[in-house]
Each structure stands twice: as structure tokens, then as C-alpha cells.
Amino acid sequence: MAFIGNARSTATRLLGRVFSASLLVARRHSLPMPARPSGVWQGRRFWSSRVGESELPLYDLCSDQVMDFPGGKVTFIPEMRFLSNSDERIGCYRVLDDNGHVLSGSSFHEVNEELGVKMYRHMITLQVMDTILYEAQRQGRISFYLTSTGEEAINIASAAALNYEDIVFPQYREPGVLLWRGFALQEFANQCFGNKSDYGKGRQMPIHYGSSKHNYFTVSSPIATQIPHAVGAAYSLKMDRKNACAITYFGDGGTSEGDFHAALNFAAVMEVPIIFFCRNNGWAISTPTTEQFRSDGAVIRGQAYGIRSIRVDGNDALAVYSAVYAAREMAVSETRPILVEALTYRVGHHSTSDDSTKYRPIDEIEH
């Protein structure tokens, strides 16, 4: 452990410590005070007279002394200071106001008319598909379904900002990403019905889509297991020097899993090209975020692991598109992980196995 500025030799430092101990012993036993060796403590000396404090002499802290610790230099401070949580929340990036008008001074990646219409068409298609398959489950035609109602912008806008070479590790509320990449409606139906044309041959439960053709890994039911898998894939892309990144989607509940934390730390240390996309819709099935964590959402957790992070309005398609577009550029060009937290709301039930009116009021959903 080396110190920068006003460096003293090892012998001088040891001599200073011995002298400090001698002072303490002399004062406690009323012995003659030892003489201060030359070269020790060149700063101005103070004596503590307050009860309960150390009887050692106090000296000015040299402001240019720092600890050259692995990871960077650390400055010293004389106060005992604990870091506490802040009441000020991290801001949420958006482009459009509540009325759909572009905010003055907002910075975003422009979308041409063709791309904008395509994004809108896919969001509507996703809604229609969700409605039909949800009703099919209610009619007993399929065993299970889960909608993306209220989160269409997250699905389509984020997918539009990616390249087709980028590898997707979804959770279970991102069928729109696969839809954007060209997965046909009939292919979605085949999987949900588990018929002979289903690529998984009926071995997976409904909505667990997957397509190697579209670089879309199969949905996994256990929460957050896809996150470390995505980091491994991103590490492979880095080793192969591919001009691509991995992206993994997960909900706010996934950030409470150990896999999330292990994945973020590995990605940060190994500097892999990956986008961590958190859909913070306020609910992990029936558990609200207020009962999950005390931190300011997921964005602050990315920062804690040394990952560049941003919070974005998940209901603003232009903001999501711009944030993911910029995140991908940084992830690929700088070979680094990026975390995007999209704030949204789960309008529907968690799934067809859930009745959210049992744990949240109707007024909240309608609002």
C-alpha cells in the first residue's frame, strides 16, 4: 500500500508509531515524557483534553496523501462518515410529454416516417395477438398465457434499436422483440398450442418462445436465470471480436435474485458488450417494488457495480428507442455493459393464473 505525496520511509513511520505508544504509556503511568525523534510528524501538534477521546497527540491531515488502492486512488478524510440513502431520486429520460409533443431541448435519435409507422404497426399487432391468445386461454384452447399490455413500447422500440446480429435473452414479456425480428403470428400460435409445427415440439409451456434463426434464446421460467447466460454470450462475442452485443430483459423482481447481481459484477469486471434491460413495472407478480428493495430502483444498482446506467420512460417509444440505440453503440464500440431501466406499468394481470384485483385496487389500474 503506497502513499502519494509527503512520503516517509518505512523506518520513519515505524519510529513514529513507537513514539506514539511511548507517549501513551508515559501519560498513563506518570513517567517522564519521551523526546520526539526528529523527522516524525512535521505538522502542527494538538493535544486532546476531552474525556473519552484518545490521549494521543493529533496532527493536521496532509491533504495530498492518498491511498493508491486497486481500482484507483482513494483520498483520506478525518471525519467518520457513513454513506446514506438519498431522498433525491434519479431522473427519468423522456422525449415526449403526456400529450405526445416533443419536449423542448430533448436529445434523441431521430426516427424517419417509415420506421415510425413500422414501430406503431408492430405495437398494434402485438396488442391484437395478446388479445386473441388471452381469450383463447379463457376459452380453454390453450393452457396458459401472459400479455404485454402497457409495455408494447418497451418491446418494439428496444427491438428496433438493435441489430439482427445482437443476441436476445428474454424473460417472458418480450414477444414483441421476436415479432419485430420476423417471427410470424402463425409461429407464435404454433408454440402456444404446442402443435406439430411448434419448434419445441410441445415440450415447453405456452409463451416460452425461442428461435435460433432470429438470435432469440428460448424463454426460461425461473426468474433471472437468463441474465448470467447473456453475460456469457456477450463474453463470447468479445472473444470472437464480433461487432454485436447481447441484450437481456428482466423485470424488477429479477433484480432481487442473486443471478442478477452475479451477472452485473461479472459483466463489469470482464467488460463485456451487453445491455441489461430492466422492465420496472412496479410489480413482481403480487409483490410491489416498495416491498422488494429500498434502493432507487434498478438504475442505482447498475451504478453500484460500476456500470453506466440510465432510467427511461418505458411508455415513450422515442425515448426507449434512443436510449437503447445509444446503449448499443457504447456497448459495442467501448466493449462495456450498459443498464437501461424502463419505468412502466403492468396494466393486465401477471398472467392467466393471476387475479391482480386481489392485491391492487381497480383505481390504480384505471389511473
C-alpha positions in Angstrom: 0.0 0.0 0.0 1.8 3.1 -1.2 1.0 6.8 -0.4 1.3 9.6 -2.9 2.8 12.9 -1.6 4.9 13.6 1.6 6.2 10.0 1.5 8.2 8.8 4.5 10.5 5.9 4.8 9.4 2.7 6.4 11.8 3.3 9.3 10.4 6.8 10.0 6.9 5.5 10.0 7.7 2.7 12.4 9.6 5.2 14.6 6.6 7.4 14.7 4.4 4.6 15.9 6.8 3.6 18.6 6.9 7.2 19.8 3.1 7.3 19.9 3.0 4.2 22.1 5.7 5.6 24.4 3.7 8.8 24.9 0.6 6.8 25.9 2.5 4.6 28.4 4.2 7.7 29.9 1.0 9.6 30.4 -0.8 6.6 32.0 2.0 5.8 34.5 3.2 9.4 35.2 6.6 8.7 33.7 8.9 11.3 32.1 7.7 12.2 28.6 10.0 10.8 25.9 11.6 13.2 23.4 10.1 13.4 20.0 12.5 11.9 17.3 13.5 14.2 14.5 11.7 13.7 11.2 8.5 12.5 12.8 5.2 14.5 12.5 6.2 17.7 10.8 2.7 19.1 11.1 1.3 21.3 13.9 0.5 19.3 17.1 -2.7 19.3 19.1 -3.4 17.7 22.4 -6.8 16.2 23.2 -8.3 17.2 26.5 -11.8 15.9 26.0 -13.0 13.0 28.2 -13.3 9.6 26.4 -11.1 10.5 23.5 -7.7 9.2 22.6 -4.8 10.6 24.6 -2.5 10.5 21.6 -1.4 13.9 20.1 -3.4 15.0 17.0 -1.9 16.4 13.8 -3.1 18.0 10.7 -4.0 15.7 7.9 -1.9 16.2 4.8 -4.5 16.8 2.0 -2.2 15.4 -0.7 -1.9 12.0 0.9 -3.9 9.4 -0.9 -4.1 5.6 -0.9 -3.1 4.0 -4.2 -5.6 1.2 -3.9 -6.5 -1.3 -6.6 -9.2 0.4 -8.7 -8.0 3.9 -8.2 -6.6 6.4 -5.7 -8.6 7.0 -2.5 -8.4 10.2 -0.6 -8.4 10.3 3.2 -10.8 12.3 5.3 -10.6 12.9 9.1 -14.4 12.6 9.7 -16.1 9.3 10.3 -18.7 9.5 7.6 -21.3 6.8 6.7 -22.9 6.8 3.3 -26.7 7.0 3.5 -29.6 6.8 1.1 -30.6 9.9 -0.7 -34.2 11.3 -0.8 -33.5 12.6 -4.3 -34.4 10.1 -7.0 -32.6 9.7 -10.3 -34.4 11.4 -13.1 -36.3 9.6 -15.9 -35.4 10.4 -19.5 -38.2 11.0 -21.9 -38.7 12.7 -25.3 -42.5 13.1 -25.5 -44.7 14.8 -22.9 -48.1 13.4 -21.8 -49.8 14.9 -24.9 -47.3 13.4 -27.3 -45.4 16.6 -28.0 -41.6 16.7 -28.2 -40.1 18.3 -25.1 -38.1 21.4 -25.7 -34.4 20.7 -25.5 -34.8 16.9 -25.6 -32.0 15.0 -27.2 -33.0 11.8 -29.1 -32.1 9.7 -32.1 -34.4 10.8 -34.9 -36.8 8.2 -36.4 -37.9 8.6 -40.0 -41.5 8.2 -41.1 -41.1 4.6 -42.4 -39.5 3.4 -39.2 -42.0 5.2 -37.1 -45.0 3.7 -38.9 -43.4 0.3 -38.7 -42.9 0.6 -35.0 -46.5 1.7 -34.5 -47.9 -1.1 -36.7 -46.0 -3.7 -34.7 -47.2 -2.3 -31.4 -50.8 -2.6 -32.6 -50.1 -6.1 -33.9 -48.7 -7.2 -30.5 -51.8 -5.9 -28.8 -54.1 -7.8 -31.1 -52.1 -11.0 -30.8 -52.2 -10.7 -27.0 -56.0 -10.2 -27.0 -56.7 -13.2 -29.3 -54.4 -15.6 -27.4 -55.5 -14.4 -24.0 -59.1 -15.1 -24.9 -58.1 -18.5 -26.4 -56.8 -19.4 -22.9 -60.0 -18.2 -21.3 -61.9 -20.5 -23.7 -59.8 -23.5 -22.7 -58.0 -23.7 -26.1 -54.5 -23.2 -24.6 -53.3 -23.8 -21.0 -51.6 -20.5 -20.2 -50.9 -17.0 -21.5 -49.2 -13.8 -20.4 -49.7 -10.4 -22.1 -47.5 -7.4 -22.7 -50.3 -4.9 -22.2 -48.9 -1.5 -21.4 -45.4 -2.5 -22.3 -45.6 -2.5 -26.1 -43.2 0.4 -26.5 -40.6 -1.4 -24.5 -40.9 -4.4 -26.7 -40.9 -2.8 -30.1 -38.8 0.3 -29.6 -36.0 -1.6 -28.0 -36.0 -4.2 -30.7 -36.0 -1.5 -33.4 -32.8 -0.1 -31.9 -30.9 -3.4 -32.1 -29.1 -5.2 -35.0 -30.3 -8.6 -36.0 -26.8 -10.0 -35.1 -27.4 -9.0 -31.5 -28.3 -11.9 -29.3 -31.5 -11.6 -27.2 -32.1 -13.3 -23.9 -35.7 -12.6 -23.0 -37.8 -13.1 -19.9 -41.4 -13.9 -20.8 -42.9 -10.4 -21.6 -40.9 -9.7 -24.7 -42.7 -11.4 -27.6 -42.7 -8.1 -29.4 -38.9 -8.3 -29.8 -39.3 -11.6 -31.6 -42.3 -10.2 -33.6 -40.1 -7.3 -34.8 -37.4 -9.8 -35.9 -39.8 -11.5 -38.3 -41.4 -14.3 -36.2 -44.8 -14.9 -37.8 -48.1 -14.9 -36.0 -48.6 -18.5 -37.0 -45.3 -19.4 -35.4 -46.5 -17.8 -32.1 -49.7 -19.7 -32.3 -47.9 -23.0 -33.0 -45.9 -22.6 -29.8 -48.8 -21.6 -27.6 -50.9 -24.6 -28.9 -47.9 -26.9 -28.8 -48.8 -28.5 -32.2 -46.6 -30.5 -34.5 -45.3 -27.3 -36.1 -44.1 -25.9 -32.8 -40.2 -25.7 -32.9 -40.2 -27.1 -29.3 -42.5 -30.0 -30.3 -44.8 -29.1 -27.4 -42.2 -29.7 -24.7 -42.5 -26.1 -23.4 -45.5 -24.4 -21.8 -47.1 -21.6 -23.8 -45.4 -18.2 -24.4 -41.9 -19.8 -24.0 -40.8 -18.8 -27.5 -37.4 -19.3 -29.0 -35.8 -19.1 -32.4 -32.1 -19.7 -33.3 -32.9 -18.1 -36.7 -33.7 -14.8 -35.0 -31.0 -15.0 -32.4 -33.7 -15.2 -29.7 -33.0 -17.7 -26.9 -35.9 -19.7 -25.6 -37.7 -18.2 -22.7 -36.9 -19.7 -19.3 -39.5 -19.8 -16.5 -37.1 -19.5 -13.5 -36.6 -15.8 -12.7 -33.3 -14.1 -13.8 -31.5 -17.3 -14.9 -31.2 -15.8 -18.4 -29.1 -12.8 -17.1 -25.8 -14.7 -16.4 -26.3 -16.7 -19.6 -26.5 -13.4 -21.5 -23.3 -12.2 -19.9 -21.6 -15.4 -21.0 -22.8 -14.9 -24.6 -21.5 -11.3 -24.5 -18.1 -12.5 -23.3 -18.1 -14.9 -26.3 -18.9 -12.1 -28.7 -16.0 -10.1 -27.2 -13.5 -13.0 -27.6 -14.6 -13.5 -31.2 -14.3 -9.8 -31.8 -17.9 -9.6 -33.2 -19.5 -6.3 -34.0 -22.5 -7.2 -31.9 -23.8 -7.3 -28.3 -26.1 -9.3 -26.1 -29.3 -7.9 -24.5 -31.2 -9.5 -21.7 -34.6 -8.4 -20.4 -35.9 -8.9 -16.9 -38.4 -7.4 -14.5 -38.0 -5.5 -11.3 -38.5 -8.8 -9.4 -35.5 -10.2 -11.3 -33.2 -7.7 -9.7 -33.9 -9.3 -6.3 -32.3 -12.6 -7.5 -28.7 -13.5 -6.9 -28.2 -14.2 -10.6 -28.8 -10.6 -11.4 -26.0 -9.4 -9.0 -23.5 -12.0 -10.1 -24.2 -11.2 -13.7 -23.7 -7.5 -13.3 -20.5 -7.9 -11.4 -19.1 -10.4 -13.9 -20.1 -8.1 -16.9 -18.5 -5.1 -15.3 -15.2 -6.8 -14.3 -14.8 -8.6 -17.7 -16.0 -5.6 -19.7 -18.4 -7.4 -22.0 -20.8 -5.9 -24.6 -24.2 -6.3 -23.1 -27.3 -4.3 -22.4 -29.2 -5.1 -19.2 -32.8 -4.0 -19.8 -35.0 -3.9 -16.7 -38.7 -3.5 -17.1 -39.7 -1.9 -13.9 -43.5 -2.1 -14.0 -43.9 -1.8 -10.2 -45.0 -5.4 -9.5 -43.2 -8.7 -9.2 -46.4 -10.7 -9.6 -48.1 -9.6 -6.4 -45.1 -8.0 -4.7 -44.8 -4.2 -5.2 -41.4 -2.7 -5.5 -41.8 -1.0 -2.1 -41.6 -4.4 -0.5 -38.7 -5.6 -2.7 -35.9 -3.1 -2.1 -35.1 0.3 -0.6 -32.8 1.4 -3.3 -33.9 3.8 -6.1 -35.0 1.1 -8.5 -32.5 -0.8 -10.7 -30.7 2.1 -12.2 -28.8 2.8 -8.9 -27.8 -0.9 -8.7 -26.1 -0.7 -12.1 -24.1 2.3 -10.9 -23.1 0.4 -7.7 -21.5 -2.2 -9.9 -19.6 0.4 -12.0 -22.0 0.1 -15.0 -23.1 3.1 -17.0 -26.9 3.3 -16.4 -29.9 5.3 -17.5 -33.6 5.5 -16.4 -36.1 6.0 -19.2 -39.8 6.4 -19.6 -40.9 2.9 -20.8 -44.1 4.3 -22.3 -42.2 6.7 -24.6 -41.3 4.8 -27.7 -38.9 7.5 -28.9 -37.1 7.6 -25.5 -36.8 3.8 -25.3 -35.5 3.7 -28.9 -33.0 6.5 -28.4 -31.7 5.0 -25.1 -31.2 1.5 -26.4 -29.7 2.8 -29.7 -27.1 4.8 -27.7 -26.6 1.9 -25.2 -25.9 -0.5 -28.1 -23.3 1.9 -29.6 -21.5 2.2 -26.3 -21.7 -1.5 -25.6 -20.2 -2.5 -28.9 -17.7 0.3 -29.6 -16.4 0.5 -26.0 -16.9 -3.1 -25.1 -18.8 -2.4 -21.9 -22.0 -3.3 -20.1 -24.9 -0.8 -20.1 -28.0 -0.9 -17.9 -31.4 0.6 -19.0 -34.2 0.8 -16.5 -37.6 1.5 -18.2 -40.4 2.7 -15.9 -43.8 1.4 -17.0 -46.9 -0.2 -15.5 -48.3 -3.7 -15.9 -51.8 -2.9 -17.0 -53.0 -6.5 -17.1 -52.8 -9.4 -14.7 -49.4 -11.0 -14.3 -50.7 -14.0 -16.3 -53.9 -16.0 -16.8 -53.1 -17.7 -13.5 -53.4 -14.4 -11.6 -56.1 -12.1 -10.4 -54.4 -8.8 -9.7 -57.5 -7.2 -8.2 -56.8 -9.3 -5.1 -53.7 -7.3 -4.3 -54.1 -3.9 -6.0 -57.1 -1.6 -6.3 -59.0 -1.2 -9.6 -58.5 2.6 -9.3 -54.7 2.1 -9.6 -55.1 0.1 -12.8 -57.5 2.6 -14.4 -55.4 5.5 -13.4 
